[in-house]
Amino acid sequence: MSDLETHGSVSAGTVTAEGAPPGAIEGKSPFQLALGRLRRDRLTLISLAIVVLYVLAAISAPFLVKAGILDPYTTHQDLIGDDTIPTGAYGGISWDHPLGVEPGIGRDALSRIWYGLTFSLGIALIATLLSIGIGVVVGVISGAAGGMTDAVLGRFTDLTLAFPQTLMVLALYSLGLAFIVDKLHVPSGDVANAVYVTAILGLFGWTGVSRLIRGQVLSIREREFVEAAKMIGASKGRIYFKEILPNLWAPILITFTLYMPVFVSAEAALSFLGVGIDPPTPTLGNVLADSLDYAQADFIYFFAPAALIAIIVVTFNLVGDGLRDALDPKADR
């Protein structure tokens, strides 16, 4: 028996005893490839860091309020001049009040904006999860079932899209609050207002998700593993949610990052229209709505919440675009 047969290897550059050449290229999973593309996208990484910073700030705000570090409710009338404008330069900015104080009342602007971030992101998060949950279920069933089921769900989606969302929110405000308080036994006030806004955003926001998921399912349902599941007698529920749904995580994740800023700005718009959480409980929306009356007299108080909302919207969208490019194996890099 030759040395080659005995040792199972040859000289450098050929096959080793384990059957793989030394220095062979290691295979990577789709997740590893996507992660590699994401790491090379600096703009997305910077945007992701800002998003994480905002999320951590929103989570920490209630604890900082309880510890007394943030104080969004205490008034400082001694810092307000006769014309309701904060005394001192730039809206009363000082070491104790880095963004000044609220005109007219004198509450700390930084505390109110920081604490308002918690409520705004909380409402946007729950509304996003609700809309994506409904949209995914409807989209998966519609795309996978086809036929009459697809037609009925498609017309129901079109009917929901036909309703003007903003007008419906305003028209149903009193009726919706009464239902939430009387039938669901939700405490009136801020809690009921938050539930109403969240429910309206979620129940009217799922249609785009449904159409996106349906389009993806129309392609996935023709693959071999779905046909194999049908041949072994798998139930429709298993095919829909065990076989098809796990292959939709990428578009669902991207949709989540794109819907969050939409609902943050929607909460601000609804607060401007008088629908949502009312002061003194702060949200980015009602703080911005209050600051409009002082846009010229106290520009910092107006600019701070407006800039924060703008940065949230931009960074979330940039993260969504970056994830879409990273998860797309055909992305042009």
N, C-alpha and C positions, 0 to 999 in steps of 0.2 A: 504493500500500500504506500502510495506516494505521500510526501509531506503535505501536499495540498489536501489530500483526502483525510490525512490524520488530524491536522489542525483546523480544517474547515475555513481557512483564510488564505489570502494571497497578499502580495506586497501592497504598499500604500497606494490608495486611489482605487482599489478594487473592493470586492465584497468582503465583509468581516464575518466572524463566526455567527453573529446574530442574523445575518442575512441582509443587513443594510449597510451601504457604503459609509465610511466615516465622513462626517461633515455634511450628511444628507440634509436637505431642506425639510424642516419639520412642518407638518401640516397644521393649519390653523382653522379653528371653528369660525362660523359666520360671526359670532359674537366677538371673537378676538380680532377679526378683520375690521369689524365696525369700530371697535374700541381703538384700534390703531389709526383709522381714518379720523376719528374724533380727536385724538391726541394731537394730530397735526393741524387741527383747525383752531388757531389761537383765539379768533374772535368768539367762537362758540364757547371755548373754555373760560374766557373772561366773562362772558354773559352768564354762564352757568355759575361762576363764583359769585356774581352779583345776586343772582336768584337765590342761591343758598344763603347768602348774607341776609337778604330780605326775609326769608323763611325763618331763620334763626332769630332775627329781630322780632318778628311777629310772635314766635313761640315764647320768647323771653319777656315780652312786654307785660303780661299779667303778673308775672312774678316780680318784676321791677316795680310795678304799681303797688303791689302788696307790701314790698319792702320799703316803700316810701322814696325810692330813687326817682321814679317818675310820678308826677302829680298832675293829672289832667283835669282835676275838678276844682282845686283851690283857686279862688279869685284873688287878684292883687290890685285892688282899686287905687292904691297909692301910686301905681305905675301908669295910671290912665289920666290923660289931661282933660281939660274942660270940653274939648271937642271930640271925646271918646277915642282919640288916637293915643297910642302909648307914648309916654314921654321918653326922651332920649333919642339917639340916632338909630336909624334902621329898625324902627318898630320896637325899640326898647331892648335891643340885643345887649346881653351882659354875660358874665361868667355863670350867673345863676339861671339865666334864660338865653341859651345859645341861639335860639331862633326868635327871640323876643317874646312878647305876650300877645294874647288875643285882643284885638281892639274892642272897646266897649265894656268888656268884662274883666280882662286881665289874667286869664288862665294861661299857663305856660304853653306856648305853641309847639315846642318840640315834644312835650309829653302827649299832647293831644294827637299830633300827627303819628307819633310812634305807636301809641295805643290804638289809634284808628286803623293802623296797618293790620293789626290782629283781626279786627272785625271784618275789614274788607277782604283780606285773603281768606278768612274763614268762610265767609259767604260765597266767595268765588270758588273755593275748593269744593264745598258741598254741592253747589249748583253744577260744577263741572262733572263731579262723580255721578250725580243724578242724571244729567243729560247724556253722558257717555254710556252709563248703564242701560238706560232705555234705548238709546240709539243702537248699541251693540246687539241687544236682544232682538229688536225689531229687524235690524239689518241682516243678522245671521239667519233668522227664521225665513225672512223674505227671500234672500238669495239662495238658500239651500233648498227650500221647499218648492219654489217656483210655482207655476200654474196659477190657480185661483187665489191661493194664499198670497203669492207675490203681488197679484193684481189688487187685492183688497188692501193689503198693507201699504202698497204704493199710493193708492188713492187717499188713504188715511194720512199719509205723510204729506201729500199735496194739499189736503184740506187744512192741516195744521199750519203749513207754510202760508196759506192764504190769509190767515188772521194777522192783522197788524199788531205786532207784539206790544209796542209802546202804548197804543190806545187800549189794548186789552188790559194791560197792567193798571192803567189809570181808571178804566171803567169798572174793573172788578175789585178795586182796592177795598172799599167799604164792605162789600159782600164777602170777599175773601177773608178779611180780618174777622168778621162776625163768625164765619164758618170755623176758622182756626180756633177761636176762643171758645165758642159755644159747643161745637161738635168734637173737636180734638182736645179740648180742655187745656190748651196752651195758655200760659199766663199772658195777660194783655200787656201792652207796652212794647218795649224793645224786643222781647223774645218773639212775640206774635208778628211784629213787623219784619224781623229777620227771617222767620219761617216763611212769611208770605213772599218776600223778595226772592229767597232761595228757591221756593217751589215754582214761582212764575218763571224764573230764569231757566231752571232745569226742565220744566214741562214744555217750554216753548223752544228750547235750545237743542233738542235731540235730533231734529230732522236732518241736519247736515251730516251728523255722525252716521245716521242710518243709511243714507245714500252712499257714503264713502265705504262703509262696511259691506253693504250689499254688492257693490262693484268688486270688492276683493273676494267675496265669497263665490261669486259667479265663476271666478277662475279656479279657486281652491277646490270647489266641489267636483271638478273633473279630474282630479289627480288620483293616482293609483291607490293611495292609502284610504281614501274615502270610498272608492269602489270596493276595496277589500273589506271594509267595515260593513258595507251593505250586503256583501256576499255571505258573510258569516252570521247575518241576521241581527246586527246591532240595531238598537232602537233609535228612533229619530233624535231623541234627547241626547243620546251618547254621540251620535254623529255630529249634531250641531255643536255641542258644548265640550266634548272630549276630543274630537278629531279636528274639527274646523277652527273652533275658537282659539286654541293655543297657537295657531299659525297667524293670528291677527294681532299679536302683542305689539309689533312695530308700529302699524298705523294707529293703534289705540294710544300708545305712548306719545306719538307725535301730536295726535289730536288733543291730548291732555295739555301739552305745553302750549298749544295754540288757543285753546278755549279759556285757559286761566286768565290771560290778559283781557280777553273779550269781556268776561264777566266782572273783572275789576273795574274796567271803564264803564260797564253797564250799571254797576252799583252806584258809581259816581253820577251817572246821568239820571238815574232814578231818584237819588237824593236831591239833585238839583230841581227835579219836578215835584218834590215833596213826598215821595214814596220811599220808605225805608226807615232805618233807625233814626230816631230824632235826638237832637242834642238834649241834655249835655253829654250823652254817650257818644263818643267820637267815632266816625269812620272817615276814610279819605274823602268820600263823597260829600258828607255834610260839612266837613271842615272846608273843603273847596267851595261849596255852595255859599257858606257864610263869608268866605274871604272875598267873593266877587264884589261885595259892597265896598271893599277897602282896597281894590286893585291899584288905585293911584295913590291913595293916602298912605298905605302900608304895603308896599310892593313885596317885601319879603314874606309876609304872611300869606299873600296870594301865590307867590312863586313857589314856595316850598312844597305844598301838597300837589300843585299842578306838575312840578318837575318830577316828584316821586311817582305819580301815576304814569307819566310819560316814560320814565326809565323802566318801570315794571313792565309796561306794554312792550317796549322795544326789546328788552333783554329776554323776556319769555318768547317772543317771536323769533329772535335770533337763535335761541336754544332749540326751538322747534325746527327751524330751517337746518341747523347743524345736525340735529339728530336724523332728519329726513335724508340728508346727503350721506351721513355715515352709515345708515342702515340700508341704503340703496346700493346693491352690489354693482349696479351699472352706472353709478355716479361718475361724472367726468372729473377726475382729479388732476 
